[in-house]
Amino acid sequence: MENTTIKLVTGYRIPILGFGTYRLVGRHCKDAVSTALKLGYTHVDTAWIYENQLSVSNGIAASGVPREKLFITTKAWYDHLDYANAIEQCNDCLRQLRTDYIDLYLIHWPNKNIPMKDTFRALGKMVQEKKVRSIGVSNFSIRHLEDAIKVSPVPIAVNQVEFHPGLFQKELLDFCKEHNIVVTAYSPFGQGELFSNTLLMEIAKKKQKSVSQICLRWLHQHGAVVIPKATSEEHIKENMDFFSWSLLQSEVQTIDQLGNADRIVNPSFGEF
């Protein structure tokens, strides 16, 4: 059995498989989180802007899984990144998640109008106060990462970005590996667009796997953490099965060639 966690630069270990909760709210979120944790997930990914942290907390409580066995990731929204707001939002996340600490706290998007130094000073304070164990970023380009590394008083452990066979960000991945930053891939199925991809369907048929499992395995073999979202028990279970088998290197390289599509997640305020 392969390792199911990756050691972060901070010394903590992040589960390679996380449960994504984007657009999951209310009872649907609670039930999905509870189901995932009961089935064996230990990593839950949420964000302040998702407005579901209370539901995530309720799902954790319903699962019966002890907090110390879980890895919780959440994120600070891009217009709350000045020093005072970054601290307040972190405290708000702690209250909503009903926890004493956050395993991984990310800057959700870079904001050129707020000095990075102020944001990272706040995150450093949260680490110092043991309210946050590891910090990271999301949607950061190489340029953003270079700036962040210069000003952060604590190591940047993770960069969470859109990453899937349709958007193979190889240069960014190589940069992150060089700087001991783990890449977490969100939208690992291209928000469903990859399910009808002919090449992935052919490989899936040959491997007797689903296209979603092919995507997750491809990401895993590139060293990424994955945070697929699912609501049914069947799909939640399916997304867990990518550790016990592998793609041939030739198959990985063939899938690599798909990765020239445009971003799916591209908000008006996004800076790339």
HELIX and SHEET records of a PDB file:
HELIX    1   1 GLY A   26  LEU A   39  1                                  14    
HELIX    2   2 TRP A   48  TYR A   50  5                                   3    
HELIX    3   3 GLN A   53  SER A   63  1                                  11    
HELIX    4   4 ARG A   67  LYS A   69  5                                   3    
HELIX    5   5 TYR A   83  LEU A   97  1                                  15    
HELIX    6   6 MET A  116  GLN A  128  1                                  13    
HELIX    7   7 ILE A  142  VAL A  151  1                                  10    
HELIX    8   8 LYS A  170  GLU A  178  1                                   9    
HELIX    9   9 GLY A  190  SER A  196  5                                   7    
HELIX   10  10 THR A  198  LYS A  207  1                                  10    
HELIX   11  11 VAL A  211  GLN A  221  1                                  11    
HELIX   12  12 GLU A  233  GLU A  238  1                                   6    
HELIX   13  13 GLN A  249  ASP A  256  1                                   8    
SHEET    1   A 2 THR A   5  LYS A   7  0                                        
SHEET    2   A 2 ARG A  13  PRO A  15 -1                                        
SHEET    1   B 8 PHE A  19  GLY A  20  0                                        
SHEET    2   B 8 HIS A  43  ASP A  45  1                                        
SHEET    3   B 8 PHE A  71  ALA A  76  1                                        
SHEET    4   B 8 ILE A 102  ILE A 107  1                                        
SHEET    5   B 8 VAL A 132  SER A 138  1                                        
SHEET    6   B 8 ILE A 156  GLU A 162  1                                        
SHEET    7   B 8 VAL A 182  TYR A 186  1                                        
SHEET    8   B 8 VAL A 225  VAL A 226  1                                        
END                                                                             
